[in-house]
Amino acid sequence: DLLSRSGVTHSHAPRHFEVRYADESVAAYAPMIVLRVRGREGKTVVLEAADRIEESTLTKIQAFRRQYGPEFHVCMIAPEEILDDIPLDAYDESSTTEFARNLISRLAD
């Protein structure tokens, strides 16, 4: 809702990406939200929001960043206690849930 109210055009899980793990196995990853405008450093912005994080999802996000990092900027939004447990290689930028409005405002500019 914050994105829509801020006028940020976005899509929910618009496409799937094949991600390869360190052991060479492959999985499908669909970003939660993708902004339709070029964002940070000319990269497409991906938003992942969570009130809990599953290890399998986290592993996919990390693999996605390793493979597609030059094209995508991943923003993680979660409660502070969840963010504290998410490794730094899972996102480019983070925001606590209570400050998500500030992140969205910056992305809308």
Residue pairs with C-beta under 8 A, 6 or more apart in sequence:
2 100
2 101
2 104
3 10
3 33
3 35
3 47
3 104
6 104
6 105
6 107
6 108
7 108
8 35
8 37
8 104
8 107
8 108
9 35
9 36
9 37
10 33
10 34
10 35
10 36
10 47
11 33
11 34
11 36
12 32
12 33
13 30
13 31
13 32
13 33
14 30
14 31
14 34
15 30
15 31
15 34
16 28
16 29
16 30
17 28
17 29
17 30
17 31
17 64
17 67
17 68
18 26
18 27
18 28
18 29
19 26
19 27
19 28
19 29
19 60
19 63
19 64
19 67
20 26
20 63
20 67
21 27
21 59
21 63
27 59
27 60
27 63
29 60
29 61
29 63
29 64
31 46
31 47
31 48
31 64
31 72
31 74
32 46
32 47
32 48
32 49
33 46
33 47
33 48
33 49
34 44
34 45
34 46
34 47
35 44
35 45
35 46
35 47
35 107
37 45
38 44
39 45
39 73
39 107
40 73
40 92
40 93
41 73
43 70
43 71
43 72
43 73
44 71
44 72
44 73
45 72
45 73
45 75
45 107
46 72
46 73
46 74
46 75
47 75
47 77
48 61
48 74
48 75
48 76
48 77
48 91
49 76
49 77
49 78
49 97
49 100
50 57
50 76
50 77
50 78
50 82
51 78
51 79
51 82
51 97
52 82
53 78
53 82
53 85
53 86
58 86
58 87
58 90
61 74
61 90
61 91
62 87
62 89
62 90
64 72
64 74
65 72
65 74
65 89
65 90
65 91
65 92
66 89
69 92
73 92
73 93
74 90
74 91
74 92
74 93
75 91
75 92
75 93
75 94
75 95
75 103
75 107
76 83
76 86
76 90
76 91
76 93
76 94
76 95
77 94
77 95
77 96
77 97
77 100
77 103
78 86
78 94
78 96
78 97
79 96
79 97
80 96
83 94
83 96
86 94
93 103
95 102
95 103
